[in-house]
Amino acid sequence: MRAAAILVPLLLLAACKDEPDFEERYDKAAKEVEARAKAMDADIAEHEANGDTGKAPVHKVEAGGRIPRVHPEPLPETVNPTNPPPSSGE
């Protein structure tokens, strides 16, 4: 019984752990931000290596500042555009 009275407070004390201080949390956050930045840089470099600049296509401007009409690409066959149901008028 005495052993249990001594062991219970020791077990409770061992279960408690200190929260990380500001420096530890800051270092962890800084490492996460740096890892994300490196991943973004690698992704950008990969797209640039594939020729994808991320810019909109450049259209030639005709005389008078007119931009020639560009025909839109058709929707994929998996897309089924529909009109909304007619309103009841209420």
C-alpha positions as a Markdown table, in Angstrom:
| # | Residue | x | y | z |
|---|---|---|---|---|
| 1 | Met | 0.0 | 0.0 | 0.0 |
| 2 | Arg | 2.8 | 2.4 | 0.9 |
| 3 | Ala | 4.6 | 1.5 | -2.4 |
| 4 | Ala | 1.4 | 2.4 | -4.3 |
| 5 | Ala | 1.3 | 5.7 | -2.5 |
| 6 | Ile | 4.8 | 6.5 | -3.6 |
| 7 | Leu | 4.6 | 5.2 | -7.1 |
| 8 | Val | 1.4 | 7.0 | -8.1 |
| 9 | Pro | 2.8 | 10.5 | -7.7 |
| 10 | Leu | 6.0 | 9.5 | -9.4 |
| 11 | Leu | 4.1 | 8.1 | -12.4 |
| 12 | Leu | 2.0 | 11.3 | -12.6 |
| 13 | Leu | 5.2 | 13.4 | -12.5 |
| 14 | Ala | 6.8 | 11.3 | -15.2 |
| 15 | Ala | 3.7 | 11.7 | -17.4 |
| 16 | Cys | 4.0 | 15.4 | -17.4 |
| 17 | Lys | 6.4 | 16.9 | -19.9 |
| 18 | Asp | 7.4 | 20.5 | -20.5 |
| 19 | Glu | 5.9 | 22.4 | -23.4 |
| 20 | Pro | 8.4 | 23.6 | -26.0 |
| 21 | Asp | 9.6 | 27.1 | -25.4 |
| 22 | Phe | 9.5 | 29.9 | -28.0 |
| 23 | Glu | 12.9 | 29.1 | -29.5 |
| 24 | Glu | 12.1 | 25.5 | -30.1 |
| 25 | Arg | 8.7 | 26.3 | -31.7 |
| 26 | Tyr | 10.4 | 29.1 | -33.8 |
| 27 | Asp | 13.1 | 26.7 | -35.0 |
| 28 | Lys | 10.6 | 24.1 | -36.0 |
| 29 | Ala | 8.4 | 26.6 | -37.9 |
| 30 | Ala | 11.5 | 28.0 | -39.6 |
| 31 | Lys | 12.5 | 24.5 | -40.8 |
| 32 | Glu | 9.0 | 23.8 | -42.1 |
| 33 | Val | 9.0 | 27.1 | -44.0 |
| 34 | Glu | 12.4 | 26.4 | -45.5 |
| 35 | Ala | 11.4 | 22.9 | -46.6 |
| 36 | Arg | 8.2 | 24.3 | -48.3 |
| 37 | Ala | 10.3 | 26.9 | -50.0 |
| 38 | Lys | 12.7 | 24.3 | -51.3 |
| 39 | Ala | 9.8 | 22.2 | -52.6 |
| 40 | Met | 8.3 | 25.2 | -54.4 |
| 41 | Asp | 11.7 | 26.1 | -55.9 |
| 42 | Ala | 12.1 | 22.5 | -57.1 |
| 43 | Asp | 8.6 | 22.5 | -58.6 |
| 44 | Ile | 9.2 | 25.8 | -60.4 |
| 45 | Ala | 12.6 | 24.5 | -61.7 |
| 46 | Glu | 10.9 | 21.4 | -63.0 |
| 47 | His | 8.2 | 23.3 | -64.8 |
| 48 | Glu | 10.8 | 25.7 | -66.3 |
| 49 | Ala | 12.9 | 22.7 | -67.5 |
| 50 | Asn | 9.8 | 21.3 | -69.3 |
| 51 | Gly | 9.3 | 24.7 | -71.1 |
| 52 | Asp | 6.3 | 25.7 | -69.0 |
| 53 | Thr | 6.8 | 29.4 | -68.1 |
| 54 | Gly | 3.4 | 29.8 | -66.5 |
| 55 | Lys | 2.7 | 32.8 | -68.7 |
| 56 | Ala | -0.4 | 33.3 | -70.9 |
| 57 | Pro | 0.2 | 32.7 | -74.6 |
| 58 | Val | 1.2 | 35.8 | -76.5 |
| 59 | His | -1.1 | 36.8 | -79.3 |
| 60 | Lys | 0.0 | 38.9 | -82.2 |
| 61 | Val | -1.5 | 42.3 | -82.3 |
| 62 | Glu | -2.8 | 43.4 | -85.7 |
| 63 | Ala | -2.6 | 46.9 | -87.1 |
| 64 | Gly | -4.8 | 49.3 | -85.2 |
| 65 | Gly | -4.3 | 47.4 | -81.9 |
| 66 | Arg | -6.7 | 44.6 | -82.7 |
| 67 | Ile | -6.0 | 41.2 | -81.2 |
| 68 | Pro | -7.1 | 38.4 | -83.5 |
| 69 | Arg | -9.9 | 36.2 | -82.4 |
| 70 | Val | -8.8 | 32.9 | -80.9 |
| 71 | His | -11.2 | 30.0 | -81.1 |
| 72 | Pro | -11.7 | 28.3 | -77.7 |
| 73 | Glu | -10.8 | 24.7 | -77.2 |
| 74 | Pro | -13.9 | 22.4 | -77.0 |
| 75 | Leu | -14.8 | 20.9 | -73.6 |
| 76 | Pro | -13.7 | 17.3 | -72.9 |
| 77 | Glu | -16.3 | 14.7 | -73.6 |
| 78 | Thr | -16.4 | 13.9 | -69.9 |
| 79 | Val | -17.9 | 17.3 | -69.2 |
| 80 | Asn | -21.6 | 17.6 | -69.8 |
| 81 | Pro | -22.7 | 21.3 | -69.8 |
| 82 | Thr | -26.4 | 21.6 | -68.9 |
| 83 | Asn | -28.8 | 24.4 | -68.4 |
| 84 | Pro | -30.4 | 24.9 | -64.9 |
| 85 | Pro | -34.0 | 23.7 | -64.6 |
| 86 | Pro | -36.5 | 26.3 | -65.6 |
| 87 | Ser | -37.8 | 28.5 | -62.8 |
| 88 | Ser | -41.4 | 28.1 | -61.5 |
| 89 | Gly | -41.8 | 31.9 | -61.6 |
| 90 | Glu | -42.6 | 32.1 | -57.9 |
